Amino acid sequence: MIVLKDVLALLDGELLTPATSPEAAFRKVFASDLMSDVLTSAEPGALLLTGLVNTHVVNTCSVADLSGVVFVQGKRPAEEVISQARTRNIPLVTTKMTMFEACARIAGHVQDGGHVRR
Amino acid sequence: MFAAESSYHRAFPVKGGDFAKAGNAACEIKELLKDIGLDTPTVRRAAIVAYEAEMNVIMYAREARMDLTVSPDEVHLVVDDRGPGIPDVELALTEGYSTATAEMRELGFGAGMGLPNIKRNADVFAIDSEVGRGTRLDIIIRKNGHVPS
């Protein structure tokens, strides 16, 4: 379990959907650029880390009950995608970190039992 | 929600190549199933099946009709497309086998998981394809059916 405010702190992230509660919690974390893999293997309630920024990311999360998205490598989706996520209550975060670094930080946090390392 | 023997039916047209609207039918189907009051795991399986099927139509076919029928115990989805058909259905059901273009892969699809994932989430799965004519999927998702591992 990891909460949104910890994700933002760990990844030095920017919240693209400011209305989202910082206490929003994610049961699992899944990282992939392949939406096919998300639809096959990600669990409901998971946070998705991805380098893709198109509308299919939000559609995929919506269909498969994923609860949030982190865009890595400083990628920012178009306003249309952010608006779509807002409508569906899916928090979006962008971070300048690479996929590997973002995953490593989150994995370290989860292993440490939730302590945020900066 | 349902009277005995009653069911809800709705058809969704899908246009091949229309990537901008990809996922609209599946998202609408998911909202409908939620509104009808089906349990969350059943809604999720049906939505994933509908989305994978819709993406297949958009990536490979010219057009299709997705027929959704919801009865108290199951979701029945028939996807009948007009398109190139599948020359080797068994091969197309193999995880990882794909004929997707680079453009499709850039969108995050075409990893050769679509049909296998539809089958995996379905309680009943039938496929009939004819080269040069099209492909028809007949899928049943039962309420409280299996949850894919």
Contacts between the chains, C-beta under 8 A, distances in Angstrom:
chain1	res1	chain2	res2	distance
A	33	B	108	6.2
A	34	B	108	5.7
A	34	B	109	7.9
A	34	B	111	5.1
A	35	B	107	7.6
A	35	B	108	3.6
A	35	B	109	5.8
A	36	B	108	7.1
A	36	B	109	5.7
A	36	B	110	7.3
A	36	B	111	3.8
A	36	B	112	7.6
A	36	B	113	4.1
A	36	B	114	6.7
A	36	B	117	7.3
A	37	B	111	6.6
A	37	B	113	6.9
A	38	B	108	7.9
A	39	B	48	5.5
A	39	B	51	6.8
A	39	B	52	6.4
A	39	B	113	7.2
A	39	B	117	5.8
A	40	B	113	5.2
A	40	B	117	5.0
A	40	B	120	7.6
A	44	B	40	7.6
A	44	B	44	6.4
A	50	B	108	8.0
A	52	B	107	7.7
A	52	B	108	5.0
A	54	B	107	6.1
A	54	B	108	7.3
A	55	B	20	7.9
A	55	B	22	7.8
A	55	B	23	7.2
A	56	B	22	6.5
A	56	B	23	6.4
A	56	B	107	5.7
A	56	B	108	5.5
A	56	B	109	7.2
A	57	B	108	7.1
A	59	B	22	7.2
A	59	B	23	3.4
A	59	B	26	7.4
A	59	B	27	6.2
A	59	B	51	7.2
A	60	B	23	7.6
A	60	B	51	7.4
A	60	B	108	7.4
A	62	B	23	7.9
A	62	B	27	5.8
A	62	B	30	7.2
A	63	B	23	7.1
A	63	B	26	5.6
A	63	B	27	6.7
A	63	B	30	6.1
A	63	B	44	7.9
A	63	B	47	4.5
A	63	B	48	5.9
A	63	B	50	7.8
A	63	B	51	4.5
A	64	B	44	6.7
A	64	B	47	7.5
A	64	B	48	6.0
A	65	B	40	7.4
A	65	B	44	5.4
